[in-house]
Each structure stands twice: as C-alpha cells, then as structure tokens.
Amino acid sequence: MSLYAHPFTAGYWREALRCFRSLGSLVFAAVMIAACIVLSHFKIPLGESLSLNVTFLARALCSLVCGPLVAMVFAVAEDTLSFFLSSGGYPYFPGYALTTMLGCLVYALFFFRARITWRRIALAKAITNVQNVFLGSLWSAMLYSKGYLYYMTTSAVKNLLYLPLQIVLLALVLRYVLPALRRQGLVPQQLTDGRMPI
C-alpha cells in the first residue's frame, strides 16, 4: 500500500478500485454500516436544543480504509439501511443519500492512502459541513414548509458550532484507531511516528 500526496494519480484510483476485491475492506465497510446505525442512537448533548451526532466518525473511517469508490457504495447502503431501521417517522428521500455519498467521497479524497494531518482533518470536516448546510437545507426546503434561507441559516449556525468539536473528535479517533488498522493490514502507515503532524 502506497501513500499519495493527492488523489489525482492513476495509482490512487487503481488502489481504490482494488478495494472492491478486498475481503478485508468489504467486511470493514459492513462493520461501519452497523456502527453508523448504532451510533445514530447516541448523541452528545451540547445545549438545550443542540446535540452532536457522531455517525460521521464511522463514515470517515470507512472512507479512510475503503477508498472513494467503495465509500460511495457504502454511503448509499448505510443511508438506506439507517432509514429503514431507525427513520424516526421521517420520509425517505434520496437527496440525503446523495449528501452522505458526497461526504464519504470527501473523507476518502482527504484520508485514503494519505498522510493524516490536522490540516487534512480540518479541511475534510469543514467541506462536509458546508455540503450538509447547502444540500441539507435544499432537501428540507423541498420536503417541508419553510423556505431554503430559513433552513440554511439554522443549519449554518449549527454546523459552525459543531465544527471545532467534530475536528477534535475525528483527530482523536484517527490517532488511536489508525495504529490498530495498520496492524490489521487495512491501511499503510499514515501517522508520522504515531502522531499527527501539523
């Protein structure tokens, strides 16, 4: 397994395609689907009406291990299964699967076969939050009664408040989980001396 400075190389995409033939990658993706379903029931309370969902951690790990191609398939399967197992009465809408798929793609482009740094973690999380704001607000406006600007404003505030904690949580998970994934042969050495460089 090689490390790539960026995903714009043929070798990167060849490795991403090989993940479809890797039993370890496919099993890991299935375990992460189960983790997302379980984690969707746990939230970190941040205030009177704010709570942080941590399913993004399992999505980021799946994207890191399995690459962009498997991660996009994972995203559609995870979103669909999560809906049928724990929708909470909300209607099924494929736009949310698209949002999850694009989020997993971003995580994979920043983390798959790459040296993990604070900068990569912050950028990946910031971009996925921006996607959540713009796309999530569009889907909410299509499904419910209030306008796009209302949903975008409330979502932007919420995602901005969540972002620092999400970055720290993701960094901690990667710091402690990556060595175990490395020992299992699922990822190359992506941390410098076991630490996250700047």
N, C-alpha and C positions, 0 to 999 in steps of 0.2 A: 504494500500500500504506500502510495506516494503522497506528499503534501504539495499543494498548489497555491501559488500566491493569489490567484484569481480563477474564476470558473471559465474563463474564455480560452480554454485549450482543449484540444481533442482528447487528450489523456483523461482529463477530468470527467468528460461525458462518457468515455468508454468505461471508466470505473463506476460511474453512476448506473450505466446500463447493466454492468455485471452484477449489481446488487439484486436484480430480478432473478438471477440464477444462484444466489447465495442463500442457502437454507438459514444460516445464522441471521442474516438481515431480515428475511421474511418472518422468522419467528419473533425477532425483536420488534418488528412493526406490529405484529399481532398482540404482543405483550403491551406495547404502548397504547394500542386501541383500548385494551382492557383498563390500563392505567388512567386514560383520559375519562372513561366512563365512571370509574371510581372517584377520581379527583374532582369531577364535576359536582359531587355531593359535598365537597369540603371547600369552605371559603374562609379567608382571613378577614375578620371584621376590622374596618378602618375608621368607622364613624357611625353616626346614627342611621344613615341610609346608604353607606358605602361598604362594599366588601370585595375583596380581591379573589377572583377565580384563578386557580393555579394549573389548569389544564395546559396552558402554554408551555409548561416545563416538559411534559411528556411529548408534546408536538415538536419542540426544539430538539429533544434527544433523539426522536425518531428521524428527524431530518438530518441530524449530525451523523448518525450511524448509517442510514439507508440511502442518503443522497436525494437529489431533487426529483428524480423520476418516480422512485418508489414512494417518496414522501407525499407526492401529489395524489397517488392512488390511495395511500393511507388516509389522507385528509378527507377524501370523499367517503371512504368506508367508515371512518371514525365519526364524521358528522352525521351520516345517515343512521348508523347504529345507535349513536347517542340520542338521536331524536326518538327512535322507536322504543328505546329502553327507558328514557327519562326526559321526555319532552316538556313535562310540566303543563300540558294543556295548550302549548303554543302550536300554531300550524306549521307544517313542513314547508320550507321554502328553499329552493336550490341555491339562491343567492348566498345563503350562509355557508353552504358547502364550498362555493367559489371563494369566499373570503378565507375560509380555513385552508383551502388549497394554495392560495396565493401566499398566505402566511407561512406555510410549511416550505414553499418554494424559496421564500426569502431566507428563512433559517438555514436551509440547505446551501444556498449560494454563499452564505457567510461562514458556515461551520463545517460542511462536508469536506474532508481531506484538506483542511486549512489549519494553520497555526492559530490557536484560540488566544485572542487578546481582549482587553477591556473595550477597546475601540470597536472591534467586530461585534461584541455583545451589545454595546450601547446602540450601534447603528442598526443592527438586526431588529432589536426590540423597538426602537423608535419608528422604523419603517413599518413594522407590523401594526403598531398602534395607529399610525397615520392611515393605513389601509382600513383598520377597524372603524375609525372615525368616518371616513368618506363613504366606504361601501356599506357599513352597518347602518349609517344614517339613511342611505338611499333605500336599503331594504325595509327599514322601519317606516319610512315615508310611504312606500308602496303598499305596505301591509296595514298600517294603522292611520288614525285620523289626523295627526298633527303634521305640519309641513317639514320639509327637509332641513331648513335652517334651525328649527327647534331641536331636532334630533342631533344635528351636527354640533350645535353649541353645547348641549349637555354631554354628549359623548366626548367632545374635545376636552372639556374640563375634567371629566372622569379619567380619561386616558393620560392626560398630563399629570394628574395627581398620582396615578398608579405607576407611571414610568420609572421613577428612581428605585422604588421597591422591587419592581419586576426585574430591573437590571441587576440589582444586588442578589436577588433570589436565584436568577439564572446563572450568574457568575459562581455562586456558592455550589449550586448543583453540579455545574460543569467541573469545578475544582475538585470535588470529591467523588464524582461518578466516572470521570474520564479515565483515571488510573485503573479502575475495575474493568471498564470496557476494553482498555488496552490489553489487560491480562487475558481477557477472553478472545482476543484476536479480532475484535469487531472494528477497531479504529487504529490508526497509526499513532505515534507519539505526537500529540497535538499541544501539549503544555511544555514550556521551557523549564527544565529542572523541577517539574511538578508544580510550577507556579504560573500564574497568568501574567505575561509581560504587559506593559502599557500599550 
